[in-house]
Amino acid sequence: FRRVLFRSELRAASGRPLAELTEEALDAGELSITDLQISAEALRAQATVARRAGYTQLAANLERAAELTVVPNAEVLRMYDMLRPGRATHEQLVALADELRERYHAQECAAFVREAAEVYLRRGLVRKS
């Protein structure tokens, strides 16, 4: 298990401590979009808490979300679209899993997409070539 982080240790995706994310900073125009995005570290901390509380599926979802923090938003949307039934061939889904693993080092997400590709194939939910 990972160590649970104290609130004072958590940071936004920008690296800014959570204590600096205030309404005053927002009003002063001091915050950027990355200040409002959750960090992989914070997601992993939440996964640890969920796992310890017995919420293993939630913990797995949070771990996968942590992996995706390095993927550009446009790529996440492209991947999401590909995972909709009938949008991608089996080969395209397998290639997506490979991309997640190789380009983004998102091992859990890659395994999840590879499993989805096999289920989609069995259930006839892949796009025909």
C-alpha positions as MATLAB code, in Angstrom:
seq = 'FRRVLFRSELRAASGRPLAELTEEALDAGELSITDLQISAEALRAQATVARRAGYTQLAANLERAAELTVVPNAEVLRMYDMLRPGRATHEQLVALADELRERYHAQECAAFVREAAEVYLRRGLVRKS';
ca = [
       0.000    0.000    0.000;
       1.036    3.548   -0.625;
       1.360    5.961    2.241;
      -1.662    8.246    2.614;
      -0.680   11.850    2.003;
      -1.600   14.645    4.346;
      -3.645   17.497    2.898;
      -0.612   19.767    3.244;
       1.359   17.401    0.968;
      -1.152   17.296   -1.882;
      -0.509   19.392   -4.959;
      -2.388   20.300   -8.112;
      -1.169   19.050  -11.472;
       0.840   22.289  -11.737;
       2.724   21.453   -8.552;
       1.022   24.249   -6.615;
       0.124   23.236   -3.040;
      -3.609   22.871   -2.455;
      -3.433   25.513    0.270;
      -2.641   28.085   -2.443;
      -5.767   27.261   -4.450;
      -7.973   29.906   -2.939;
     -10.828   32.078   -4.076;
      -8.544   35.070   -3.609;
      -5.935   33.568   -5.954;
      -8.673   32.909   -8.501;
     -10.019   36.465   -8.239;
      -6.479   37.832   -8.645;
      -6.004   35.811  -11.839;
      -3.118   33.867  -10.298;
      -4.423   30.386  -11.159;
      -3.977   28.489  -14.405;
      -5.899   25.523  -15.744;
      -3.218   23.125  -14.477;
      -3.779   24.538  -10.983;
      -7.331   23.192  -11.232;
      -6.409   19.751  -12.566;
      -5.887   16.886  -10.170;
      -2.428   15.377   -9.999;
      -1.543   11.719  -10.397;
      -0.213   11.857   -6.850;
      -3.582   13.018   -5.472;
      -5.449   10.338   -7.433;
      -3.101    7.648   -6.124;
      -3.602    8.928   -2.581;
      -7.374    8.670   -3.073;
      -6.918    5.154   -4.464;
      -5.007    4.161   -1.328;
      -7.798    5.439    0.904;
     -10.447    3.690   -1.216;
      -8.531    0.405   -1.181;
      -8.054    0.536    2.589;
     -11.781    1.165    3.005;
     -12.558   -1.905    0.904;
     -13.571   -0.090   -2.288;
     -11.286   -2.016   -4.605;
     -13.088   -1.151   -7.863;
     -13.029    2.550   -7.027;
      -9.346    2.251   -6.153;
      -8.633    0.602   -9.518;
     -10.529    3.375  -11.331;
      -8.527    6.031   -9.485;
      -5.253    4.268  -10.314;
      -6.198    4.222  -14.003;
      -7.159    7.891  -13.801;
      -3.733    8.638  -12.316;
      -2.112    6.953  -15.303;
      -4.121    9.132  -17.673;
      -2.960   12.433  -16.172;
       0.032   12.396  -18.550;
      -2.174   11.919  -21.621;
      -3.196   15.173  -23.359;
      -6.914   15.940  -23.066;
      -7.467   15.720  -26.824;
      -5.950   12.226  -26.798;
      -8.167   11.131  -23.901;
     -11.227   12.278  -25.859;
     -10.007   10.453  -28.978;
      -9.493    7.285  -26.939;
     -12.889    7.633  -25.276;
     -14.525    7.942  -28.692;
     -12.723    4.826  -29.920;
     -14.060    2.842  -26.967;
     -17.676    3.518  -27.873;
     -19.251    0.397  -29.398;
     -18.904    0.233  -33.170;
     -16.362    3.061  -33.415;
     -13.145    1.044  -33.783;
     -12.050   -2.265  -35.167;
     -10.559   -4.907  -32.904;
      -7.139   -4.128  -34.373;
      -7.532   -0.412  -33.640;
      -8.444   -1.149  -30.020;
      -5.425   -3.435  -29.634;
      -3.254   -0.668  -31.136;
      -4.762    1.779  -28.639;
      -3.830   -0.553  -25.782;
      -0.289   -0.761  -27.152;
      -0.110    3.042  -27.406;
      -1.228    3.442  -23.804;
       1.395    0.973  -22.638;
       4.305    2.109  -24.788;
       3.816    5.857  -25.201;
       2.242    6.774  -21.859;
       3.406    3.865  -19.651;
      -0.225    3.399  -18.619;
      -0.060   -0.325  -17.882;
      -3.423   -0.670  -16.123;
      -5.266    1.380  -18.741;
      -3.642   -0.656  -21.507;
      -4.786   -3.907  -19.891;
      -8.288   -2.478  -19.464;
      -8.509   -1.479  -23.158;
      -7.082   -4.820  -24.290;
      -9.747   -6.611  -22.215;
     -12.435   -4.345  -23.687;
     -11.182   -5.151  -27.202;
     -11.632   -8.871  -26.552;
     -15.092   -8.419  -25.018;
     -16.183   -6.154  -27.884;
     -14.963   -8.749  -30.376;
     -16.879  -11.580  -28.662;
     -20.062   -9.513  -28.443;
     -19.913   -8.131  -31.963;
     -19.370   -4.536  -30.806;
     -16.316   -3.785  -32.939;
     -16.527   -1.909  -36.212;
     -16.276   -4.176  -39.237;
     -13.073   -3.556  -41.229;
];
